[in-house]
């Protein structure tokens, strides 16, 4: 499933490449729109990835911009395909975390109060969902569990693995989600997952005090394509914000590196997890 299309992501990437092609041709948005018999707003929507440019329009763009890139045609066709998550979430024109993660090669997580989703047990997922759902929650818990399990398959995928580096605040180990037995199994899962070659786990001890991300957990995703920019996700009540401005993402990367330097090493990080297990 990890090899299936990322519809919105492909549209964003296609739009960015078409904008860069237009800019190399020295044309303004208004000039290009006029030559393509498009409105300025409709061309803008294509360039920011809200609307997909079809094959015929792309061929016209290549003629007008005097540049040939047949990979854009393949990208447009890929953008028509639905990813595996479509059956669980339906269509979405908004930036979508699961879609980005499915295409990523590396994921860096900093978690303050919860275990990272890719390392959660089913029982932990269900307990967390039950505590956090609101009247606006539309996705059934069984679908949430299924999607989580599909996402977790990337950690053991031989062909398209996801490299995960998670820094977890010690408080997340001690927060009782679902009761003692649920937490005991969850922490045992952490120990097991930390032994995978795709997983790097570090615990940030509580006694270290203040640090650079006291108010916010965050995730940084990196992609295998050299022209694809890293993205950062920050969760908030009811949703998440997708950030792809390089300066802002780079600042988050610096903070993550600082947290890694403060945290216990991967080898040392197993000890506090096992200590909490023994206390339960």
MOZIVEN-V827581 format. One record per residue. N is the residue number from 1. SS is DSSP state (H for helix, E for strand, L for the rest). PHI is phi in whole degrees, -180 to 180 (none if undefined). Layout:
# MOZIVEN-V827581
n ss phi
N SS PHI
N SS PHI
This chain:
# MOZIVEN-V827581
n ss phi
1 L none
2 L -67
3 L -89
4 L -75
5 L -65
6 L -117
7 H -55
8 H -66
9 H -63
10 H -64
11 H -65
12 H -65
13 H -67
14 H -61
15 H -61
16 H -64
17 H -68
18 H -69
19 H -64
20 H -64
21 H -65
22 H -62
23 H -66
24 H -65
25 L -78
26 L 73
27 L -108
28 L -79
29 H -60
30 H -66
31 H -63
32 H -65
33 H -61
34 H -63
35 H -68
36 L -95
37 L 58
38 L -117
39 L -79
40 H -61
41 H -67
42 H -69
43 H -69
44 H -62
45 H -63
46 H -68
47 H -70
48 L -98
49 L 85
50 L -82
51 L -128
52 L -86
53 L -82
54 L -80
55 H -61
56 H -65
57 H -66
58 H -63
59 H -62
60 H -65
61 H -62
62 H -63
63 H -66
64 H -69
65 H -84
66 L 57
67 L -149
68 L -109
69 L -150
70 L -69
71 H -64
72 H -67
73 H -67
74 H -63
75 H -65
76 H -64
77 H -67
78 H -63
79 L -67
80 L -82
81 L -79
82 L -97
83 L -77
84 L -62
85 L -75
86 H -58
87 H -67
88 H -98
89 H -117
90 L 75
91 L -70
92 L -150
93 L -96
94 L -89
95 L -53
96 L -131
97 H -61
98 H -59
99 H -64
100 H -66
101 H -63
102 H -62
103 H -95
104 E -75
105 E -105
106 E -137
107 E -134
108 E -113
109 E -115
110 E -122
111 E -120
112 L -93
113 L -127
114 L -130
115 L -76
116 L -56
117 H -54
118 H -70
119 H -114
120 L -83
121 L -80
122 H -61
123 H -65
124 H -66
125 H -58
126 H -65
127 H -68
128 H -65
129 H -62
130 H -62
131 H -79
132 H -107
133 L -68
134 L -126
135 L -63
136 L -86
137 L -68
138 L -110
139 L -81
140 L -62
141 H -62
142 H -63
143 H -70
144 H -60
145 H -64
146 H -62
147 H -62
148 H -61
149 H -66
150 H -64
151 H -61
152 H -67
153 H -61
154 H -62
155 H -72
156 H -122
157 L -74
158 L -75
159 L -89
160 L -140
161 L -74
162 L -105
163 E -87
164 E -112
165 E -123
166 E -117
167 E -109
168 E -118
169 E -64
170 H -56
171 H -61
172 H -67
173 H -71
174 H -100
175 L -74
176 L -81
177 L -100
178 L 84
179 L 100
180 H -62
181 H -66
182 H -61
183 H -69
184 H -61
185 H -68
186 H -64
187 H -70
188 H -63
189 H -61
190 H -57
191 H -61
192 H -64
193 H -66
194 H -65
195 L -85
196 L -70
197 L -67
198 L -90
199 E -118
200 E -118
201 E -117
202 E -130
203 E -106
204 E -97
205 L -63
206 H -65
207 H -71
208 H -74
209 L 80
210 L -67
211 L -148
212 L -78
213 L -133
214 L -62
215 L -99
216 L -153
217 L -84
218 E -160
219 E -133
220 E -121
221 E -110
222 E -121
223 E -120
224 L -72
225 L -73
226 L -64
227 L -94
228 L -93
229 L -78
230 L -65
231 E -129
232 E -118
233 E -120
234 E -127
235 E -79
236 E -141
237 L -61
238 L 96
239 E 174
240 E -151
241 E -106
242 E -102
243 E -121
244 L -127
245 L -70
246 H -53
247 H -63
248 H -70
249 H -67
250 H -63
251 H -64
252 H -65
253 H -63
254 H -63
255 H -62
256 H -62
257 H -64
258 H -64
259 H -65
260 H -61
261 H -69
262 H -77
263 L -71
264 L -64
265 L -66
266 H -55
267 H -68
268 H -72
269 H -72
270 H -68
271 H -59
272 H -64
273 H -65
274 H -67
275 H -65
276 H -67
277 H -57
278 H -64
279 H -80
280 L -77
